[in-house]
Amino acid sequence: MTVSALTRPGERDRLIVKLSEIDWLFVLVLSLIAGAGALMLFSMAGSSWMPWAAAHLGRFTLLLLVMIVLAVIDLRVWFAIAYPLYGLGLLLLIAVEAVGDVRLGAQRWLAIGSFSFQPSEVMKLGIVLALARLYHGVPAQRARLSWWLFVPATMIALPVLLVAHQPDLGTAMLIALTGAAIVVLAGLSWRLIAIFSATAIAAVVPMITFVLHDYQRERIFTFLNPESDPSGSGYHILQSMIALGSGGLLGKGYGLGSQSQLNFLPEKQTDFAFAALAEEFGFLGCVSILALYAAVIFMALRTAYLSHSHFGRLAASGATATFTLYVLINGAMVMGLAPVVGVPMPLLSYGGTVMVTVMAGFGLVQCVRVHRYAEVTSGKGSFV
Amino acid sequence: MTQPAIFFEEVNERQGVFHRRAILLGAFAGLGLAGMGSRLAYLQLLETRRYEKLATSNQFNFKLMPAPRGLIVDRNGAILAANRPNFRLLVHRDKDLDTEATLKHLADYVPLDETRQRRLLKDINAAPKRAPVQVIEDMSWEQFSAIKLRGPELPGVTADMGEVRVYPHGGAFAHVIGYVAKVNKEDVDEAGPDRDPIMLHPSFRVGKQGVEKALDVPLRGKAGAKKVEVDANGREVREDPEGDIPATPGAEVQLTLDVDVQNRALDVFGEESGGAVMMDCRTGDILCMTSAPSFDANRFVRGLTGPEYRSLTAYERKPLLDKCLSGLYPPGSTFKTMTALAILMAGIDPDETVGCGGGMHFGGRFFHCHKRGGHGSQNLNDAIKNSCDTYFYSMSLRVGPDRIAQAARAFGLGQTFDIGIPGQKKGIVPDREWKKRYFKKNKEMQPWWPGENLSYAIGQGYLQVNALQLAVMTARLANGQKALNPRLIRSIGGQELARGSDVADLPFPREHIDRVRAGMAAVTEVGGTAWRASQLGLGDVTMAGKTGTAQVRNYDSGGSRGKGGVWHLRDHGLFVAFAPTDAPRYALAVIVQHGMGGSTAAAPRAREIMRTALLKDPEIVARVQKPLPMPELTPDRELDIVPEVSNVERPA
């Protein structure tokens, strides 16, 4: 297929062309990370596909297909459903508040038949799409500094407050930061960025004192001094750091990590999967995985960079920001640089919810790539 | 183009801003990842050692394993206390384990009735998680292997081989060696905060009495440790035998006791109550120290039941009391040996005689001699031989209490000895000074009345001694030169302890001691008080001694003179002896509590114990078996002297 062929009108709407436009190298890198995750889950289960590794691989394969399907859907469909999805997300969050299940002391789950899910995950994608949709028609000056900025601020604040009330501080923070990332990418004035950052930092101490729940407060305090209570809440952080540190340069060998095999590592298959990998494969293994994550982030950001539509740019970069935040927060937590917040390492950790969110986000990213030359609001086929 | 939302240059401006900001986001992500990388480098490359150590201490635990307790052996190496294997069955609880079903299942292989199951279930649930509770001990090999074989079907069950203390001679050494038993709270408190951690191990036993208690620490040895891999819940995953720390077995303790003499001594007491102590009068080694009746120390190891313990404490002959060390008795006439020394010390001519008419008037009272008809004219030698009270009554007035006390103390009475085990009572050797101190609050009682000399001289009154002291006294007399100390513990872990003979000389001239010994030799000769009861039947190897019959109460109130009636009011029978008379080797003191007569109760027992000791001595045996000079024999003496050959042979 020549370049000239692709410039022919309608040529890019053909399914085979769309599929060929998907970044297959990106798919390969994602598969490598998920494969590494399956490898670790197999080892942690005592060299067994059950109960985690097989499910992890199966889930990833399925979600890869979903990602490809999402990628070939017309970008204008995403554009069209941006606000409805956001609205649905808000409604679901309100529903959780009213009728949701209480699990592990927090009201996060909504059951539909036998299927239960966390509406806050819908909101992770919803906020990205809605803000991208909002900014799509906004001139640079307004996005930079104006009273109009109260609109995106409110759009971010509503879901954040609802999620924080569940309480799920980790997700609330993630939504807030993702929203903030889009607002910044859209061109927020540096002065405002400085003022908001300063206010946020200043608000940390009163937040900790007055707003947080006891267990949340405790997590933060133990994080600041993990050895203060090595058998209690500091245990998780300490054990994770032991797993990491004892791995050394080359690791203890596959299946030979004492911390993960003997269950000293808590939540080893989810939150601390990276620590288990660090223990068995050492510094070299960790750096390799980090390089793969860096590649994912780079490729996704490049997709956003190349997009011709502002909606596409912001949506792709927003999804990337979510993924980046997952990686950085989990990494910092595992390495003892952040409190335990229950954010898993995307693709590496066992757990369906996060993988759905991340893979749907990448579906959006690939969709932006496939439709990078498409116009979303005018011309033939506009849905709006 | 319908309704262009924004102008073209605006679009370009937005794109430019986004591109700059996207690069910033990328830089931010890169920075974050680089930060993670450097943190990883710090943890994994620079701090590896520290975290490896922590991971190892997570992964491995050391389980304390008690060391085999040191053996206790007699002077010839015969075992007095040892360890035997004990197959035990332990059950611990854990989450997702059904202890009740496990116990039911166990009942198929070992006897475990419903009541016991219920009680065990309660115990197991009360114990800390994964702390094993003993279900059965002393299983047979068949039961043990049956459980071992079915290990996988029985989660939470461990069958292991522990060690348990065993005393092969049962009661004969119970008072000397003591016993071991479970650690109780007092033991833990006593050991203080620096106690050996092994004390809290469920199969550890601590010495409770005697040698087991006094030498508990060397006998214990040093506990070893078993290296095990554990998971986060503390469950054992794997053993690592290469990492085990071997235990140092406890030190072997050798006593000076002789198993045959000791057993014979307990044997001859039969139903009677009392104590016998024999010493080697050349070295001070204690060959036997027997208290009767005794108890089976093995029962104490297993743990006494309430009724068992009550029956031991309720018995009036007090099996739990060590009558050699803790039992105090008036020495009676055995003390006349000391009075005799005091008489000689006072410069009285031993050939001076006193006429005995069956007693003596003094201070408005008549002091009886034990022979109502009287002994007639008695010098010192006659008085010891016949145990004439009148002679000693009369002489005591000229000697005074202080000289008697001086002699008694020089010979070991009224003091304790460092024999390595607790429980000795000092007793009382009275003199003027003592009486003043004793009656500090009662001025009227403080002066020493001359009448008190009379009972003092025959070993009555305030005087109180124990069997060990009497043995030391006799050994010092028999040695004739050294103020011998008794020694019970010969060596600990091969390290020999100081001998009892490395001591100063007695502060008495040799001829005084020889006079007393001559008197003691006469006691066992024809006509002496112990003549009939003390014939060893070993030819010219004979025994010298002194009988004693000690009053428990004052006979002035009349009654049967302690020769019958209620047991606890009867006289004590005592006998001190040494043999061979001509070249003393063994000294012996026997006290038969409420045994009535020294010559009837104590002397025959002393003879048997002495014979056992002599017949174990190869030099004595050689001397006895030496062919007798036949031509010099006269027919009528032959019967008296020729030893029965069967008696000479070593007992099997």
Boltz contact constraints between the chains, C-beta under 6 A:
constraints:
  - contact:
      token1: [A, 137]
      token2: [B, 5]
      max_distance: 6.0
  - contact:
      token1: [A, 139]
      token2: [B, 6]
      max_distance: 6.0
  - contact:
      token1: [A, 139]
      token2: [B, 10]
      max_distance: 6.0
  - contact:
      token1: [A, 140]
      token2: [B, 10]
      max_distance: 6.0
  - contact:
      token1: [A, 140]
      token2: [B, 13]
      max_distance: 6.0
  - contact:
      token1: [A, 140]
      token2: [B, 14]
      max_distance: 6.0
  - contact:
      token1: [A, 140]
      token2: [B, 17]
      max_distance: 6.0
  - contact:
      token1: [A, 185]
      token2: [B, 18]
      max_distance: 6.0
  - contact:
      token1: [A, 185]
      token2: [B, 21]
      max_distance: 6.0
  - contact:
      token1: [A, 187]
      token2: [B, 17]
      max_distance: 6.0
  - contact:
      token1: [A, 242]
      token2: [B, 51]
      max_distance: 6.0
  - contact:
      token1: [A, 242]
      token2: [B, 54]
      max_distance: 6.0
  - contact:
      token1: [A, 242]
      token2: [B, 55]
      max_distance: 6.0
  - contact:
      token1: [A, 244]
      token2: [B, 43]
      max_distance: 6.0
  - contact:
      token1: [A, 245]
      token2: [B, 43]
      max_distance: 6.0
  - contact:
      token1: [A, 245]
      token2: [B, 47]
      max_distance: 6.0
  - contact:
      token1: [A, 245]
      token2: [B, 48]
      max_distance: 6.0
  - contact:
      token1: [A, 245]
      token2: [B, 51]
      max_distance: 6.0
  - contact:
      token1: [A, 246]
      token2: [B, 51]
      max_distance: 6.0
  - contact:
      token1: [A, 246]
      token2: [B, 52]
      max_distance: 6.0
  - contact:
      token1: [A, 246]
      token2: [B, 55]
      max_distance: 6.0
  - contact:
      token1: [A, 247]
      token2: [B, 44]
      max_distance: 6.0
  - contact:
      token1: [A, 248]
      token2: [B, 44]
      max_distance: 6.0
  - contact:
      token1: [A, 248]
      token2: [B, 48]
      max_distance: 6.0
  - contact:
      token1: [A, 258]
      token2: [B, 55]
      max_distance: 6.0
  - contact:
      token1: [A, 258]
      token2: [B, 59]
      max_distance: 6.0
  - contact:
      token1: [A, 259]
      token2: [B, 55]
      max_distance: 6.0
  - contact:
      token1: [A, 262]
      token2: [B, 231]
      max_distance: 6.0
  - contact:
      token1: [A, 262]
      token2: [B, 232]
      max_distance: 6.0
  - contact:
      token1: [A, 263]
      token2: [B, 231]
      max_distance: 6.0
  - contact:
      token1: [A, 263]
      token2: [B, 232]
      max_distance: 6.0
  - contact:
      token1: [A, 264]
      token2: [B, 58]
      max_distance: 6.0
  - contact:
      token1: [A, 264]
      token2: [B, 232]
      max_distance: 6.0
  - contact:
      token1: [A, 283]
      token2: [B, 40]
      max_distance: 6.0
  - contact:
      token1: [A, 283]
      token2: [B, 44]
      max_distance: 6.0
  - contact:
      token1: [A, 283]
      token2: [B, 45]
      max_distance: 6.0
  - contact:
      token1: [A, 286]
      token2: [B, 40]
      max_distance: 6.0
  - contact:
      token1: [A, 290]
      token2: [B, 33]
      max_distance: 6.0
  - contact:
      token1: [A, 290]
      token2: [B, 37]
      max_distance: 6.0
  - contact:
      token1: [A, 294]
      token2: [B, 33]
      max_distance: 6.0
  - contact:
      token1: [A, 297]
      token2: [B, 29]
      max_distance: 6.0
  - contact:
      token1: [A, 301]
      token2: [B, 22]
      max_distance: 6.0
  - contact:
      token1: [A, 301]
      token2: [B, 26]
      max_distance: 6.0
  - contact:
      token1: [A, 304]
      token2: [B, 22]
      max_distance: 6.0
  - contact:
      token1: [A, 305]
      token2: [B, 22]
      max_distance: 6.0
  - contact:
      token1: [A, 310]
      token2: [B, 14]
      max_distance: 6.0
  - contact:
      token1: [A, 313]
      token2: [B, 18]
      max_distance: 6.0
  - contact:
      token1: [A, 317]
      token2: [B, 22]
      max_distance: 6.0
  - contact:
      token1: [A, 324]
      token2: [B, 29]
      max_distance: 6.0
  - contact:
      token1: [A, 328]
      token2: [B, 32]
      max_distance: 6.0
  - contact:
      token1: [A, 331]
      token2: [B, 36]
      max_distance: 6.0
  - contact:
      token1: [A, 335]
      token2: [B, 39]
      max_distance: 6.0
  - contact:
      token1: [A, 378]
      token2: [B, 1]
      max_distance: 6.0
